[in-house]
Amino acid sequence: MKEININKVLVKKRKEKGITQDQLANYIGISKASVSKWETGQSYPDVTLLPQLAAYFNISIDELMDYQPQMAKEDIRKLYRRLSADFASKPFDAVMDNCRQIIKKYYSCFPLLLQMGILMVNHLELVKDPQKSPLLIGEAMALFIRVREESDDVSLIRQALYMEALCSLASGDPNTALELLDRTVAPALPPESILASAYQMTGRVEDAKAVLQVGIYQNIVVLFNFFPAYLMLCAGNPAKFGEVLRRAFVVSEAFDMRRLHPAVLAGLYISAAQGYITQSNHDRALDMLQQYAQIVTGDIYPLTLHGDAFFDLLDGWLDELDLGSGLPRDEKTIRKSMADVIVQNPAFSALAGDHRFKDIALKLQSNKGGVK
């Protein structure tokens, strides 16, 4: 993507004025070959000629250069996916250098800066030198702070604030995270109900159904992001722990999460296994890990966000997401992470000698190979 589009502007304005390259060259006092190179993008006019060119076409220098330091949403999406794939296949430092060059070039494109910060956070696990992890978190946080402080897009600011708080936690600074989030949970004011009513009142019944489906879907996914953390907090109370897990599985079955969103269900099984480890219930922990392995080594790839027979009106909403229906990491990275989170997790070291755990580990390691 070119940021300076002076070549296109020159061609357009010259044709609008009805003059040849020769005539423009004579007016400016240069050769026709120079004009030709400008218009084909092989070179740019000398900076001292810009005022003369702008005056000749009666436009500003900004209009003449058509400088566009912004990237379209689809361009950001494609770039993110390419860089995510690069992280999975190329040296980490080389990909990060590329990321830094892109950030420098588009430093005023706040949607891009947000996604670049998220990209860094989502690939932290690939950093082999533990001393570099805090530095990378700091780089990502700096991007989120810039977006939060300088963007005028409320949605971007809200996302940046959340990510900044997440980075604070990852940096071992919970107090800053609490301050950023005001230490409280504001009452939920979901817009979906109002939107659905408005759509219904204007006769757009399918739009009303679609927006309510989006609301239900998002809240189900959020619920399954809450369950793992709550399970771990309840691990010291086996009765409470068991009841939380039972209810989570009831919701999972009701909404067929194994097919609808296997990634969030996999996270529940990991937390359940860790909870059972703290209770010294190794048999149940292994049961949970077997369920986890069954999910992540099953026919779930490529992992994408999608609907089903119940959520049959999500396509339009998914298409509008920053990354579309794709997940924030490349499939190769996801497969590796899904194995490493069990095999290299010290929480499961107590199971290392168990033959069931060895079978699970082998199954997960075999799944790292790539697309089936």
MARTILUM-116043 format. One line per 10 residues: number of its first residue (from 0); for each residue x, y, z of N, C-alpha, C. Coordinates in pm, whole numbers, plus 50000, padded with zeros to 5 digits. Example, Ala and Ser with C-alpha at 12.3 -4.5 7.8 and 13.67 -1.06 7.14 Angstrom:
2
0 = 51319/49431/50780/51230/49550/50780/51320/49670/50780  51285/49775/50708/51367/49894/50714/51290/50003/50787
***
This chain:
372
0 = 50085/49880/50000/50000/50000/50000/50088/50124/50000  50070/50215/49902/50149/50337/49895/50080/50447/49974  50159/50523/50052/50100/50629/50133/50098/50761/50057  50198/50782/49971/50205/50904/49891/50162/50869/49749  50053/50931/49704/49994/50894/49575/50001/51009/49476  50113/51082/49479/50127/51198/49392/50120/51160/49245  50165/51038/49213/50162/50995/49071/50020/50991/49019  49927/50937/49097/49787/50928/49054/49725/51066/49042  49760/51154/49136/49705/51290/49133/49754/51365/49010  49882/51352/48977/49936/51421/48860/49868/51376/48732
10 = 49851/51245/48717/49785/51193/48598/49643/51247/48588  49571/51240/48699/49431/51284/48700/49420/51433/48669  49499/51515/48737/49489/51659/48720/49538/51705/48582  49643/51636/48533/49693/51673/48400/49587/51645/48294  49518/51533/48305/49415/51498/48208/49293/51589/48222  49261/51624/48347/49150/51717/48367/49180/51852/48302  49306/51891/48307/49346/52019/48249/49366/52010/48098  49371/51887/48049/49384/51866/47905/49520/51901/47849  49626/51871/47925/49761/51902/47878/49842/51774/47867  49949/51780/47792/50037/51664/47773/50149/51667/47877
20 = 50223/51557/47882/50340/51553/47969/50443/51657/47925  50455/51676/47793/50547/51777/47741/50512/51916/47792  50382/51948/47788/50339/52081/47829/50365/52104/47978  50338/52001/48058/50363/52014/48202/50514/52028/48227  50594/51949/48154/50739/51955/48171/50793/52093/48135  50743/52150/48027/50788/52282/47984/50752/52389/48088  50633/52377/48144/50590/52477/48243/50679/52471/48368  50710/52350/48412/50787/52334/48535/50936/52358/48508  50979/52334/48382/51119/52353/48347/51202/52228/48369  51142/52114/48337/51211/51986/48350/51189/51906/48224
30 = 51241/51784/48218/51225/51701/48100/51094/51623/48105  51047/51582/47988/50927/51499/47980/50951/51366/48051  51074/51316/48043/51106/51188/48107/51084/51195/48257  51114/51311/48316/51094/51328/48460/50946/51320/48494  50863/51386/48416/50717/51382/48439/50667/51238/48426  50718/51169/48323/50677/51030/48301/50712/50943/48423  50831/50964/48478/50872/50886/48596/50786/50919/48717  50747/51048/48730/50658/51085/48840/50525/51011/48828  50472/51012/48707/50337/50957/48687/50334/50805/48693  50446/50742/48669/50450/50595/48680/50499/50550/48817
40 = 50527/50646/48904/50567/50612/49039/50712/50569/49053  50793/50592/48949/50934/50554/48956/51016/50652/49039  50967/50775/49051/51036/50875/49132/50935/50981/49173  50979/51068/49266/50893/51176/49313/50953/51310/49271  50869/51412/49256/50922/51545/49226/51009/51596/49340  51106/51678/49310/51187/51741/49414/51094/51826/49502  51122/51830/49631/51035/51900/49725/51019/52047/49688  51121/52106/49624/51113/52249/49588/51014/52273/49475  50975/52166/49402/50881/52181/49292/50735/52164/49335  50714/52115/49457/50578/52086/49501/50489/52212/49503
50 = 50536/52327/49557/50449/52446/49556/50410/52489/49415  50504/52478/49321/50476/52519/49183/50372/52426/49118  50389/52295/49141/50293/52198/49087/50155/52218/49148  50149/52238/49279/50020/52257/49347/49952/52384/49296  50030/52491/49279/49972/52617/49230/49921/52600/49087  49996/52527/49004/49956/52508/48864/49821/52439/48853  49800/52339/48942/49673/52265/48937/49567/52321/49032  49603/52433/49100/49511/52501/49190/49463/52409/49303  49556/52336/49363/49525/52249/49475/49631/52270/49583  49606/52221/49702/49705/52233/49809/49814/52127/49791
60 = 49925/52145/49861/50033/52046/49855/49986/51913/49913  49903/51920/50018/49848/51797/50076/49766/51720/49973  49683/51796/49898/49601/51731/49794/49690/51673/49684  49794/51747/49650/49885/51701/49545/49952/51569/49585  49998/51561/49708/50068/51441/49751/49971/51327/49786  49848/51363/49821/49748/51263/49858/49807/51165/49960  49867/51225/50063/49932/51144/50167/49826/51075/50251  49834/50944/50261/49735/50866/50334/49804/50775/50436  49831/50829/50557/49899/50749/50659/49803/50657/50734  49695/50621/50670/49596/50534/50731/49583/50406/50648
70 = 49542/50300/50715/49516/50175/50645/49369/50141/50659  49311/50091/50551/49171/50049/50554/49157/49925/50640  49036/49903/50688/49010/49790/50778/49053/49658/50716  49022/49638/50590/49056/49512/50524/49207/49498/50509  49276/49611/50484/49423/49607/50476/49485/49568/50610  49429/49622/50719/49478/49587/50853/49456/49439/50880  49340/49391/50842/49307/49249/50863/49404/49159/50788  49431/49192/50662/49523/49111/50582/49665/49117/50640  49706/49236/50682/49839/49253/50739/49854/49171/50867  49753/49177/50952/49758/49102/51078/49773/48953/51050
80 = 49695/48902/50957/49701/48759/50926/49838/48720/50869  49893/48808/50786/50024/48778/50728/50130/48775/50836  50127/48874/50925/50226/48879/51032/50209/48764/51130  50084/48726/51156/50059/48612/51244/50118/48484/51185  50102/48468/51054/50162/48352/50985/50314/48360/50989  50367/48481/50977/50513/48498/50984/50567/48458/51121  50496/48495/51226/50539/48457/51361/50549/48305/51375  50461/48235/51304/50460/48089/51314/50569/48022/51232  50628/48095/51137/50720/48030/51045/50857/48097/51031  50873/48217/51086/50998/48291/51069/51058/48326/51205
90 = 51185/48366/51208/51247/48407/51335/51170/48520/51401  51146/48506/51530/51063/48603/51603/51116/48745/51590  51247/48763/51611/51305/48897/51608/51290/48963/51471  51301/48883/51365/51287/48939/51229/51145/48988/51206  51046/48911/51254/50906/48953/51237/50879/49078/51321  50935/49083/51441/50915/49200/51525/50976/49324/51462  51092/49311/51398/51152/49425/51329/51059/49478/51220  50997/49385/51150/50901/49424/51047/50782/49495/51109  50734/49444/51221/50623/49507/51292/50658/49651/51331  50778/49669/51381/50820/49802/51426/50829/49900/51309
100 = 50873/49853/51194/50878/49939/51075/50738/49981/51033  50645/49888/51038/50506/49918/51001/50445/50018/51099  50470/49997/51228/50418/50087/51330/50472/50229/51309  50599/50239/51279/50660/50371/51257/50597/50440/51137  50569/50363/51033/50513/50420/50910/50369/50467/50930  50294/50394/51012/50152/50426/51029/50122/50467/51173  50208/50548/51228/50197/50580/51370/50073/50662/51406  50006/50716/51307/49883/50790/51333/49759/50711/51293  49778/50586/51255/49663/50500/51220/49627/50419/51345  49537/50471/51425/49510/50412/51556/49448/50272/51549
110 = 49360/50243/51452/49311/50104/51444/49424/50005/51419  49523/50046/51339/49637/49958/51313/49722/49941/51439  49748/50052/51509/49830/50045/51631/49767/49952/51733  49635/49958/51747/49566/49869/51841/49589/49724/51804  49573/49692/51677/49590/49553/51632/49735/49508/51641  49828/49597/51618/49968/49559/51630/50003/49528/51776  49948/49606/51868/49968/49575/52009/49907/49442/52047  49787/49415/51998/49721/49287/52025/49800/49173/51964  49856/49195/51845/49940/49094/51781/50058/49057/51870  50123/49157/51926/50237/49132/52015/50195/49050/52137
120 = 50085/49091/52200/50038/49021/52320/50004/48876/52289  49943/48853/52172/49900/48719/52136/50015/48627/52098  50136/48684/52083/50250/48600/52045/50363/48609/52148  50330/48654/52268/50429/48662/52374/50492/48527/52405  50414/48422/52394/50463/48288/52430/50576/48242/52339  50594/48308/52224/50700/48269/52132/50835/48329/52170  50835/48421/52266/50961/48483/52309/51041/48381/52389  51157/48345/52340/51238/48242/52405/51322/48297/52519  51360/48424/52512/51439/48486/52617/51343/48551/52717  51333/48499/52840/51238/48553/52937/51263/48700/52971
130 = 51384/48747/52950/51414/48887/52978/51352/48981/52875  51318/48927/52758/51260/49010/52653/51108/49025/52666  51045/48934/52739/50899/48939/52752/50850/49071/52811  50908/49118/52923/50862/49247/52978/50881/49363/52880  50988/49357/52801/51012/49464/52704/50904/49465/52596  50865/49345/52553/50762/49336/52450/50627/49381/52505  50598/49343/52629/50474/49389/52692/50475/49541/52700  50591/49598/52732/50603/49744/52738/50579/49810/52603  50629/49749/52497/50606/49802/52362/50457/49801/52329  50392/49689/52358/50250/49678/52330/50171/49779/52413
140 = 50207/49792/52541/50136/49886/52627/50150/50029/52577  50268/50064/52527/50289/50200/52475/50194/50229/52359  50169/50128/52277/50074/50146/52166/49932/50165/52218  49895/50086/52318/49759/50099/52374/49740/50235/52440  49845/50284/52508/49836/50415/52572/49820/50524/52466  49896/50513/52357/49884/50614/52250/49743/50617/52195  49687/50499/52169/49550/50492/52116/49453/50553/52217  49468/50515/52343/49375/50564/52447/49383/50716/52462  49503/50772/52454/49520/50915/52479/49495/51003/52358  49514/50949/52237/49510/51036/52119/49400/51005/52019
150 = 49338/50888/52029/49229/50856/51937/49101/50926/51982  49014/50955/51888/48883/51010/51924/48771/50909/51898  48810/50782/51875/48713/50675/51852/48685/50606/51986  48562/50617/52035/48527/50564/52167/48550/50414/52174  48515/50343/52068/48532/50198/52067/48680/50160/52075  48765/50230/52001/48908/50202/52005/48966/50233/52144  48921/50342/52202/48970/50380/52334/48934/50274/52437  48813/50223/52429/48769/50121/52524/48851/49993/52510  48876/49952/52386/48957/49833/52363/49101/49854/52411  49154/49973/52383/49292/50003/52423/49305/50004/52575
160 = 49205/50057/52643/49206/50061/52789/49208/49919/52845  49126/49832/52790/49121/49693/52835/49256/49625/52814  49315/49645/52697/49442/49581/52667/49555/49639/52753  49548/49768/52782/49649/49828/52869/49641/49767/53009  49518/49747/53059/49500/49684/53190/49552/49541/53188  49528/49470/53078/49577/49333/53065/49729/49330/53069  49792/49424/53000/49939/49432/53000/49991/49464/53140  49918/49548/53213/49959/49580/53350/49960/49455/53436  49857/49372/53421/49854/49246/53494/49971/49157/53455  49995/49147/53325/50105/49063/53276/50240/49114/53325
170 = 50248/49243/53356/50372/49302/53405/50384/49293/53557  50286/49228/53620/50289/49216/53765/50249/49344/53836  50165/49425/53772/50122/49553/53830/49969/49557/53840  49912/49481/53933/49766/49476/53944/49704/49609/53985  49777/49693/54059/49720/49820/54104/49689/49912/53987  49778/49913/53888/49752/49995/53769/49630/49942/53694  49619/49810/53685/49502/49751/53619/49375/49793/53691  49378/49791/53824/49260/49831/53902/49226/49978/53878  49330/50062/53874/49307/50205/53850/49248/50229/53711  49302/50161/53612/49254/50181/53476/49108/50142/53463
180 = 49067/50038/53534/48930/49989/53525/48842/50042/53637  48891/50142/53709/48815/50211/53815/48772/50120/53929  48833/50001/53939/48809/49910/54051/48665/49862/54064  48581/49894/53971/48439/49855/53981/48390/49798/53850  48277/49730/53857/48211/49679/53737/48084/49759/53716  48079/49835/53609/47962/49917/53581/47845/49827/53542  47722/49869/53574/47606/49791/53531/47604/49774/53380  47572/49654/53336/47568/49628/53192/47450/49700/53130  47477/49771/53023/47371/49840/52949/47376/49793/52804  47335/49670/52780/47347/49614/52645/47258/49687/52546
190 = 47315/49729/52433/47235/49801/52333/47148/49708/52249  47173/49578/52257/47104/49486/52166/46951/49491/52180  46904/49500/52303/46758/49502/52324/46695/49624/52260  46759/49740/52278/46705/49864/52220/46712/49858/52068  46826/49811/52017/46840/49799/51872/46735/49705/51814  46715/49592/51880/46617/49495/51830/46477/49554/51829  46442/49626/51935/46309/49689/51940/46294/49792/51831  46400/49871/51809/46394/49973/51704/46379/49910/51567  46458/49803/51543/46444/49732/51415/46303/49676/51398  46250/49617/51504/46117/49558/51495/46011/49663/51467
200 = 46022/49779/51532/45924/49887/51513/45928/49943/51371  46044/49927/51305/46055/49977/51167/46036/49865/51065  45989/49750/51113/45957/49640/51022/46075/49556/50980  46190/49576/51041/46311/49499/51003/46330/49382/51102  46242/49286/51090/46237/49177/51187/46364/49092/51182  46414/49064/51063/46536/48982/51054/46655/49052/51116  46663/49185/51101/46770/49260/51165/46756/49253/51317  46633/49258/51364/46609/49247/51509/46656/49111/51560  46624/49006/51488/46668/48872/51528/46820/48863/51526  46881/48918/51423/47027/48910/51408/47098/48978/51523
210 = 47053/49098/51561/47123/49172/51667/47107/49102/51802  46992/49037/51824/46975/48962/51948/47061/48835/51948  47074/48773/51833/47164/48657/51823/47307/48697/51857  47350/48811/51807/47485/48859/51836/47501/48880/51987  47400/48940/52050/47405/48962/52193/47415/48832/52272  47333/48736/52235/47335/48606/52304/47471/48539/52284  47519/48540/52160/47647/48475/52127/47762/48537/52206  47769/48671/52204/47879/48737/52273/47877/48710/52423  47758/48711/52482/47749/48689/52625/47779/48545/52663  47747/48451/52576/47783/48311/52602/47936/48296/52600
220 = 48001/48358/52503/48148/48350/52495/48211/48417/52617  48158/48533/52657/48209/48601/52775/48192/48514/52900  48077/48449/52910/48052/48361/53024/48160/48253/53034  48198/48196/52920/48299/48092/52922/48440/48148/52940  48455/48278/52930/48581/48340/52971/48586/48363/53121  48467/48373/53185/48460/48388/53330/48477/48257/53404  48421/48150/53349/48419/48022/53420/48558/47974/53464  48660/47974/53376/48791/47922/53419/48849/47995/53540  48844/48127/53540/48899/48203/53652/48820/48176/53779  48688/48168/53768/48607/48144/53886/48630/48003/53941
230 = 48647/47908/53851/48678/47771/53894/48803/47768/53980  48908/47835/53934/49035/47833/54007/49020/47898/54145  48939/48003/54154/48917/48068/54283/48838/47978/54378  48760/47887/54321/48679/47797/54403/48745/47662/54427  48867/47644/54379/48933/47513/54387/48950/47465/54531  48963/47558/54625/48980/47518/54764/48853/47469/54830  48741/47484/54762/48613/47439/54814/48557/47337/54715  48587/47208/54731/48549/47107/54633/48400/47106/54598  48314/47130/54696/48170/47130/54668/48133/47245/54575  48184/47365/54606/48156/47481/54521/48218/47463/54383
240 = 48340/47414/54381/48411/47389/54256/48330/47294/54168  48281/47186/54225/48204/47089/54149/48075/47147/54094  48011/47235/54173/47885/47295/54128/47909/47394/54014  48016/47472/54025/48050/47566/53915/48076/47488/53787  48153/47380/53798/48186/47301/53681/48062/47235/53621  47974/47185/53710/47851/47122/53662/47767/47221/53581  47751/47341/53634/47670/47441/53565/47735/47483/53433  47866/47492/53433/47936/47528/53310/47912/47422/53203  47916/47296/53241/47893/47189/53144/47748/47187/53095  47654/47225/53183/47513/47232/53141/47496/47338/53032
250 = 47557/47455/53054/47549/47562/52953/47619/47519/52826  47733/47454/52841/47808/47407/52724/47724/47311/52640  47657/47220/52707/47573/47124/52635/47456/47193/52568  47395/47289/52638/47278/47359/52584/47311/47434/52456  47432/47492/52450/47470/47573/52334/47571/47502/52244  47595/47375/52270/47683/47293/52186/47817/47362/52164  47880/47403/52274/48004/47479/52266/48118/47399/52204  48111/47267/52213/48216/47184/52154/48228/47210/52004  48116/47239/51942/48118/47269/51798/48115/47419/51771  48040/47492/51853/48024/47635/51829/48152/47712/51855
260 = 48218/47684/51967/48340/47757/52001/48430/47666/52084  48495/47569/52021/48575/47472/52096/48690/47533/52175  48743/47646/52130/48858/47706/52199/48823/47748/52341  48705/47810/52360/48670/47854/52495/48636/47736/52584  48578/47630/52526/48549/47511/52605/48679/47442/52646  48779/47443/52558/48909/47385/52591/48970/47455/52713  48955/47586/52722/49005/47659/52837/48939/47618/52966  48811/47584/52959/48740/47536/53077/48799/47405/53127  48829/47313/53034/48885/47184/53074/49024/47199/53137  49104/47293/53088/49236/47315/53147/49221/47361/53292
270 = 49134/47459/53314/49115/47509/53450/49056/47401/53541  48966/47321/53488/48908/47213/53567/49017/47114/53608  49106/47082/53515/49215/46990/53547/49307/47049/53652  49339/47176/53639/49426/47240/53738/49360/47243/53876  49229/47268/53877/49158/47269/54004/49161/47134/54072  49142/47029/53994/49145/46894/54051/49285/46858/54101  49389/46911/54034/49526/46888/54081/49544/46947/54221  49494/47068/54241/49508/47131/54373/49433/47053/54480  49331/46979/54438/49254/46896/54531/49312/46755/54543  49425/46732/54476/49491/46600/54474/49401/46491/54416
280 = 49310/46531/54329/49220/46436/54263/49275/46414/54122  49379/46331/54112/49448/46315/53985/49365/46243/53880  49281/46152/53923/49196/46080/53826/49102/46176/53753  49038/46266/53829/48947/46362/53765/49026/46463/53681  49144/46499/53726/49227/46589/53647/49260/46526/53512  49294/46399/53513/49324/46329/53388/49200/46317/53300  49084/46298/53362/48959/46295/53284/48941/46426/53208  48967/46537/53277/48951/46669/53215/49052/46687/53102  49175/46643/53124/49279/46657/53022/49249/46569/52900  49189/46454/52922/49151/46369/52809/49042/46437/52725
290 = 48949/46501/52793/48845/46575/52720/48906/46691/52642  49001/46757/52706/49071/46868/52639/49141/46818/52514  49217/46710/52528/49292/46657/52415/49199/46612/52304  49085/46557/52340/48988/46513/52239/48939/46631/52156  48918/46744/52223/48871/46864/52153/48979/46919/52060  49098/46946/52116/49199/47020/52040/49267/46936/51933  49254/46804/51939/49311/46721/51832/49202/46673/51737  49081/46725/51757/48970/46683/51671/48961/46765/51544  48851/46753/51477/48829/46819/51348/48777/46961/51370  48860/47045/51428/48817/47182/51457/48896/47286/51377
300 = 48990/47241/51297/49077/47334/51224/49031/47349/51080  49051/47467/51022/49106/47587/51086/49005/47648/51182  49052/47693/51297/48965/47754/51396/48915/47890/51346  48785/47904/51342/48725/48031/51301/48602/48056/51387  48563/48181/51395/48437/48215/51459/48325/48185/51360  48219/48122/51406/48111/48085/51315/47983/48065/51394  47874/48059/51321/47746/48029/51382/47713/47882/51368  47587/47849/51392/47540/47711/51374/47390/47716/51345  47321/47604/51364/47178/47601/51333/47099/47698/51419  47145/47720/51542/47078/47816/51630/47123/47958/51599
310 = 47255/47980/51594/47310/48112/51561/47328/48121/51410  47219/48140/51340/47223/48135/51193/47221/48273/51128  47236/48379/51209/47232/48514/51153/47355/48596/51193  47466/48528/51215/47588/48596/51263/47681/48643/51153  47663/48595/51032/47764/48617/50927/47798/48764/50905  47695/48848/50897/47720/48990/50872/47800/49054/50983  47768/49018/51107/47841/49072/51222/47985/49023/51224  48005/48895/51198/48140/48839/51198/48227/48905/51092  48168/48934/50977/48244/48998/50869/48294/49136/50909  48223/49202/51000/48258/49338/51039/48359/49344/51153
320 = 48390/49230/51214/48490/49230/51320/48626/49270/51265  48712/49324/51352/48843/49373/51307/48920/49266/51230  48915/49142/51278/48986/49033/51211/48891/48939/51138  48769/48982/51117/48672/48895/51051/48644/48773/51139  48622/48660/51077/48592/48538/51152/48718/48463/51194  48836/48513/51155/48961/48446/51190/49002/48474/51334  49082/48384/51390/49134/48402/51525/49265/48480/51521  49307/48536/51636/49423/48627/51634/49559/48561/51622  49563/48428/51610/49692/48361/51592/49683/48262/51476  49795/48238/51412/49803/48144/51302/49779/48002/51354
330 = 49726/47914/51267/49692/47777/51309/49812/47703/51366  49927/47719/51306/50046/47649/51354/50079/47692/51497  50070/47822/51524/50096/47872/51658/49992/47821/51757  49866/47816/51713/49758/47768/51799/49780/47622/51837  49813/47539/51739/49835/47396/51768/49950/47378/51867  50058/47451/51847/50173/47441/51937/50134/47485/52078  50062/47595/52086/50021/47647/52216/49930/47549/52288  49841/47486/52214/49748/47392/52276/49817/47269/52332  49930/47234/52274/50010/47123/52329/50095/47172/52445  50163/47284/52427/50257/47332/52528/50188/47369/52659
340 = 50065/47418/52652/49995/47459/52774/49969/47342/52867  49975/47221/52813/49961/47101/52896/50098/47038/52921  50169/47011/52816/50296/46937/52826/50401/47013/52905  50405/47145/52888/50508/47225/52955/50454/47302/53076  50336/47266/53119/50273/47336/53232/50317/47273/53364  50388/47347/53449/50435/47289/53576/50321/47244/53667  50199/47298/53642/50085/47258/53724/50054/47110/53710  50097/47051/53597/50067/46910/53572/50188/46819/53592  50293/46872/53654/50413/46792/53675/50385/46670/53763  50285/46680/53851/50251/46566/53938/50196/46448/53860
350 = 50155/46474/53736/50098/46367/53653/50200/46308/53556  50320/46361/53555/50418/46326/53452/50443/46177/53438  50439/46102/53547/50469/45959/53540/50349/45872/53510  50232/45931/53504/50110/45854/53480/50098/45817/53332  50063/45693/53302/50057/45648/53162/49947/45721/53087  49839/45758/53154/49733/45833/53086/49784/45971/53044  49858/46035/53132/49912/46166/53098/50012/46156/52983  50093/46051/52984/50189/46032/52876/50118/46015/52742  50007/45940/52743/49929/45922/52620/49870/46054/52573  49820/46134/52669/49763/46264/52635/49871/46354/52575
360 = 49988/46356/52640/50098/46441/52593/50141/46401/52452  50150/46271/52427/50189/46223/52296/50088/46264/52189  49961/46253/52224/49854/46291/52131/49861/46439/52099  49887/46521/52199/49896/46666/52179/50021/46703/52099  50132/46638/52129/50255/46666/52055/50239/46629/51908  50170/46519/51882/50149/46475/51743/50062/46576/51668  49975/46644/51741/49884/46741/51679/49954/46871/51640  50077/46891/51687/50150/47014/51655/50200/47012/51509  50190/46897/51445/50251/46881/51313/50201/46974/51206  50076/47014/51214/50024/47102/51109/49886/47063/51065
370 = 49845/47123/50955/49711/47103/50904/49693/46959/50860  49583/46901/50901/49555/46761/50863/49484/46756/50729
***
